[in-house]
């Protein structure tokens, strides 16, 4: 159980077991604290998978329509605009204006599935643009969907909106089929995870961009030559590391950057501390907003002596960035996506 | 063939007796046994058919013996329970009456009929079918010879830990030559690394040395150090064990003959690197229970620390690392270590995190009570992670009795690592044709009735290679294994079941497909004749080779094509005609 929340997965499951059908969810606001970081599921020696129980219980609230207004907004926006950020559908591809990227309709080996935050958020767009440069340098044959791209619905699924997830997933699969998509590269570990583990296992294969870059670096197809002489520590995103066991590829990309000094925080890899951006928590404060894990995390990064906190997830990037500002630590630590660092080393 | 046998062969005609058992009401309540008996009497070759309350009882047995003598029966059908239950009983009965024990066929009308069907005409009809098929087979049964094989009066013990030493000593004391094959350069196994034992706190070295000295000085025990088993051939009574022994920089391969083998290869400790959240090998403060045993044996005693935390179930009862089982010793190891820590460092706070405390052995619960009386704090909860905190580490857990998270700063964290099968046990299982249970430990032949036997006749298990055990249980099992291994050695000969495969050489092409499916290594290619030959002592009669043989050259005694097809024909050609007389007889 976590120190910052009343949420106790063990007691929750025990109450469910002993209460039978009379279990009352009223007043259990802490159910919304869960960031779906998966630490409970990966450590439980009896493989009980509390995280999945919590998501299922959230579904009960969603069915009754008793959800936070922020969630309603996110659900509605996902349904109408194809993103939870209340941004218009027809400006989704605007981030790539002038970059001359190939539309997927022209045929390509990979679909670069950009994701909502990298499409719309100014900070996220920088990551997408850096990643495009890297993929071009590495000779990756990729296309994009532009305004035809729609939310992967990972977050609405974690918020308990299983029905909306199913509908979005069906629409996305139809689009992928229409454009003949077989391989997908994602910016976000959340999109990667949901394509890999939640979507039906036929038709296409998903990879996170760090996996693709690590492969190209190893094959010699991508070369990073410009020195980046800084001490960097890497924050493992939950949906890349704990959920999918991708620990080494991001480190291999960082290790290929000349001059870069990689140091590890105490809590790294399987022990990585969640930034609190997952499980729909980008739109929900939780019951204990006073303590923010992202701020603890930034302090841990500073303690290593690093000046760059690298990550590989748009949500981590935003939450950690905000924590740096909150701590007034901009002069000591800068949060960067691995794609941004690698692109600087081209 | 002698004249009178030849004559018997020429004039052989089956004289079959059929015995339908009521099994109290087990069969009789569902099957009309009297009708089945009346029907059986009409079958070809049947001289007599009777039903009786309990055929396996003394009067039931006497009935059969009497008929054999009086009516000159030469084949017997018993329709009763499963042959797994009473085939040995009825074989003995007919052998006492002078028939060959293999002239018996059983029809299982209990497990395969009365127990699984509601009664009435269908159940009775099925019983009739089963009896008719058994009679058809019985007419074709052959007399088979039970053979005796001499036994080499020596044993090989693989592994020189507590189990291997004790088993070897018992066998040697009984007068047999024993060779102990030890992988390392010293005897004693894991026990030799321990400080004191629970619950008596005796120095472990005393126990180990008691055995070690007796083993080393015993005239009938030979110890081969730095040796490994390379292969096994032969069979119960006549095993050949290939052993590779390191001789300085050279390696020597020898072959040891033995009548029986005891496997006592022990265990391996769980590697806590597999639980990265516990920080083993990352934080110097985090050690294992075995490391703590070494600290206890230092002349300087334990380091002067203020806070020690023990963590139970590391690599045990943990499905995430593939070890769902309980290692059984760790609760008491930690109780012992925590208690010794409290005694040596009275100022130190000693905490044990546990899921459940399993203090099941003699004196264990009392010892655990003693640990708490000594001031050891037991907190229920499985630590979720260990983190760095200055020059200490902090153990984070939920105290599940309080329902709240706790953090305990520690100078020393001791991980109670569980037991795992030895890395080499898969290879050894292959060589010795042993089975392994789902947990990877060697599997006993039966969990209750044959806990030290294996499915390989003449090979026995002792100690932790079969599953986690403490020293007490290890010694008990070692002595049991030695006693079992002595049975064939003392009898000096072993009986071999006659139900084996046999090869018609003129049909065999020597393709070897039979050998590839044989789980017992009983089939080999004859180097000169180019056909397969069967070692009937190794053969267990499973029949896998007979099904694999593409040319039909292999048959299994008592289950030949001829016999089996006769049974199948009866069932396939069954006419429902007998139903009407049956109806009539039921009125």
HADDOCK unambig.tbl for C-alpha pairs under 7 A between the chains (distance, minus, plus):
assign (segid A and resid 1 and name CA) (segid B and resid 398 and name CA) 6.35 0.50 0.50
assign (segid A and resid 1 and name CA) (segid B and resid 405 and name CA) 6.62 0.50 0.50
assign (segid A and resid 3 and name CA) (segid B and resid 405 and name CA) 6.31 0.50 0.50
assign (segid A and resid 45 and name CA) (segid B and resid 317 and name CA) 6.75 0.50 0.50
assign (segid A and resid 45 and name CA) (segid B and resid 318 and name CA) 4.21 0.50 0.50
assign (segid A and resid 45 and name CA) (segid B and resid 319 and name CA) 5.22 0.50 0.50
assign (segid A and resid 45 and name CA) (segid B and resid 320 and name CA) 5.64 0.50 0.50
assign (segid A and resid 46 and name CA) (segid B and resid 318 and name CA) 6.26 0.50 0.50
assign (segid A and resid 46 and name CA) (segid B and resid 319 and name CA) 5.65 0.50 0.50
assign (segid A and resid 47 and name CA) (segid B and resid 319 and name CA) 6.55 0.50 0.50
assign (segid A and resid 47 and name CA) (segid B and resid 320 and name CA) 6.85 0.50 0.50
assign (segid A and resid 266 and name CA) (segid B and resid 388 and name CA) 7.00 0.50 0.50
assign (segid A and resid 270 and name CA) (segid B and resid 276 and name CA) 6.83 0.50 0.50
assign (segid A and resid 270 and name CA) (segid B and resid 277 and name CA) 6.88 0.50 0.50
assign (segid A and resid 271 and name CA) (segid B and resid 277 and name CA) 5.78 0.50 0.50
